Amino acid sequence: MNAPHATPSAPTAQLTVKSAESMRDLGRKLAALLRPGDLVLLSGELGAGKTTLTRGLGEGLGVRGAVTSPTFVIARVHPPLGDGPALVHVDAYRLSGGLDEMEDLDLDVSLPESVIVVEWGDGKVEELSEDRLRVVIERAVGADAPVDDADDVRSVTVTGIGARWEGTDFAPLG
């Protein structure tokens, strides 16, 4: 499944995640692929696991502070504990103005030395960088939702967009 704006050769990984701890573990693995200047867009329904994945990213990047949802503050900066990049965690759910509204957050200033993760960023922040990682988390809802222990199961699609991600091997994520 290719994401919008993805080139046909965009590296993509399809993963099945079976628990919240597995989602955090995926975040830790994904952090190993990230470097300063990377933009990560997270998409998925409420409760899909976007913040849980970001917690794992924070652990993998070795940043300070508990990674929690920035819904009401819009953005949180987690400085590195060591030599790695800071994690800027943004929740764009309540923002409707696209990049114009996001400019007030100065994300373009933070981008070169940080990893910026934007929940609900599709259609709002793509202009920050031609190179980005798009992560889509899907779960069954409503009549399609399982009624047993499988309700934590998520389908995760990771797509690298732009030259930065060409040739990236996402196999270590699985």
N, C-alpha and C positions, 0 to 999 in steps of 0.2 A: 504494500500500500504506500504509494508515494504521497507526500504531503503537498499542499498547495505551495507553489513557488519552488518546488524541488526539481532539480534536473533529473533526467532519466537515469543518470549514473550516480545519483546521490546515494551514499552508503546508508543502508537502512537495516535495523535489527528489529525482529518481532520476538517479544519475550512474554512468557507467562509468569506472573508473580503470584504466589499463593498465600502470602501472609504480610502483615505490616512489617515484621522483622526482615522478610525477604525484600520488601520495597526499600527499607533503609539500607540493606546490603547492596542493592542495585545502585543506590545513590553513592555509596562508598566506592563501588567499582567505577561508576561514571566519573567521579571526582579524579580518578587516576588519569583520565583522558583530557581533563580540562587544564587550561593555563590562563594566565592573565589576559584579559581582552575578550574572553569567550562570553557569548550571550546564549542563554538557555531559555527557551520558551516552553512552559508547561501548560498542557491543556487537559481537561477532564472535568467530569461532573463534580458537584459538591461531594466531598467525602471520597473521592476517587483515590487519593493518596499523594497529591502534589506536595503538600507540606511534609509528609512522611519521607518522601523521596528527597526533599531539600534538607531534612535533618541528616540523612545519610551523606549528602553532598558536603554539608558542613563538617561532619565527622571526618570524612575523607580528606577534605582540604585542611583540616586542623585549625579551625577558626574558634574564636572565643565566644562564649555565650550560648545559651540554649536557642536553637532555631525553632521559633514559633511562628504561627501565621501572622503576617503583618497587615491583616485586613483593615484594622482601624488606624494604623499609623502609615499605611501605604508602603513604606519601605523601611527596612532595617539593615544596618551595616554591621557585619560581624568581622572584626579585624583578625588577621592571622595571629596564631600563637607563635609561629616560627617565621620562616622565610617565604612561605607561600602567599598566594593572593588573598585579599579580603573577599568575603562573600557579601554581595548586595542582594538582598531578598526582597522582591517587590510583589505586591498583590494588586493587580490592575483591575480587579473585579468591579470596583465602584467607580472607576474612571471611564468616562465615555468619550473624552475628547481626543483620543488617539495620541499621537506623538506630541501634539501641541500641549496637551495637558501634562504629558510625561516630562516635557522639557523643564518644568518647575523642579523636578527631582534631580536635575543635573546628572542624569545617567550617562550622558555622553562624556562627561568629565571623569566619571568613575570608571568607565569601561576599560581604558588601557591598562590599568593596574589591578583590576578586580575581575572576578567572575560574577556576572549579573544573571540572576535567575528571576524570571518574571512569570508568575502564575497568572493565567487569564490574559496573556500578552498577545495572542493571535489577533492580527488586524490593528494592533496598537503600537508596537515597538519594532517591527521588522526593519524600519528605516534606520535604526541605530547601527546596524551592521549588515553587510552583504553576507557575512558568514555567521551562521547560528546553528544551534542544535535544537531541534524541535522534538519534544517528548509528549506523546499523546497517551493518556491513561484511560482505559475504558473498562467499565464493569457492567454487569447485567443489572438492569433496573426494572421495576414494575413486574409485569407478568413473566418477564424473562429471568428474573432474579432467582437464584437457587434457594431452596428452603433448608439446606443442610450446612455442613461445615465449609462448603465451597464458596460461601458468600464473600470471603476475602480475596478470591481469585480475580486478578486483573490481567488484562491484555495491554502490554506496553509496546509502543512503536517509537523507536528512536531513529531520527533522520538527520543526517548532517547536510547542511545547505551551505554552498559556497566553497571556494577554493581551500579554505582552512581544513575542511573535512574530507576533501578528495583523498581517496586511498586509505581512509581510516578503517581499521579492523575493529568492528564492534563485537567480535567473538568473545573477548574476555568478559563481556557483560552477562553472557548466558552462563 
